[in-house]
Amino acid sequence: MSPTVKNQPTRRSPAPAKEVPAKEAPAQIGNAQIEDNRVLPALSAAQRKRFAKAVLSWFDDFGRKNLPWQQDASPYRVWISEIMLQQTQVTTVIPYYQRFMQSFPTVAVLAKASQDDVLDHWTGLGYYARGRNLHNSAQVIVEQYGGELPTTVDELERLPGIGRSTAGAIVSLGVGNWAPILDGNVKRVLCRHYTVDGWYGQTAVQKQLWQLSEQLTPANRAGNFNQAMMDVGATVCTRSNPNCSACPVSKTCRALARGKPTDWPHRKPSKEKPKRQCWMLVAIDKSSGEVLLEKRPQTGIWGGLWSLPQYDSVGELGDAANLLDGNVVPLEKLGPIEHTFTHFHLTIHPLIARISRQSRDAIMDTEQLVWYKHGDTPGGFAAPVAKLLDKLMQSLV
Ligand code: SF4
């Protein structure tokens, strides 16, 4: 039996390329003109043909054709493999796939099995929701489709755990009909080849990539083309070390033409962290130069570390300084300190209050308060406080 899927007549033809209002001249696909690609132009028939031809000819020579799920390819076999391959390497999947298919050779057998048994076959693969969804879907397929997987993307997408790309893979690789796919490997190839800006988790970027995939997937041999695109992504256009000299579409790759293939795809933008601020009292004993430190509560930021007394406003800090000295103490500003935590940015406003010797003596060292002398090590310090103290002490010495 041929390892590749048969090329049946196309039931669903490629969606017509959507015309997008271009603000700038359409970018030329090729090395000569590389322009802004915020708006992806519809590809010409010649461009689509050239791309597909190069990819298919690469598939004939180098594409993977001996994977277990490619033998006697069927919608069921492709479905199981595609679900297992989500977030998981091919080499890891193979033994799991073989054991799974031995135990559950058909949708009907899978549907009848207990969930415990199905999940037992998933042990070690992780992402157990995938196994539960497979089992649930098998029962729906038996109840609603007589035990045969539906053969259209729309119907497949309605089953638990099947997204558009998995549905496209089942239709193109398992049924032999036309359907585009967009898994992680294909996304990477397309992002680089067309220098698609933005993170591909964003809806607008996904849309652009689907448009490209729809346009590029040829009417004939869609299954081979999709397999080849996945293979190119997995073995040639790899995440950190693309082997562009072995790539079938290197002649028209924009990222390569720019000399920076790994600049695409763009990373997920980090979420804007909230900004907070606080005021720290640097109470200095006028005569000895010692600084009052306070131990942080055990929970929360800098838990259990020594820090400067901290307040939510300059007013609160002033009140505390006056109370400490017994008189109204003038406050001297120090430059703000920026510190970033995993979840927020903190701006610290340190203010110096010089305290009389008498007041200093009234405040005894306790487990929560110490008068810090340069070189002392009462315990761990909050990082920005350590820096501030260092600077301050240098100037006082
Ligand atoms: S030429 Fe290089 S960067 Fe471009 S698609 Fe091929 S492997 Fe990826």
Residues whose N, C-alpha, C, O or C-beta is under 5 A from the ligand:
A	BS01	SF4	V189 R192 H193 V236 C237 P242 N243 C244 C247 V249 S250 C253 A255 L256 P261
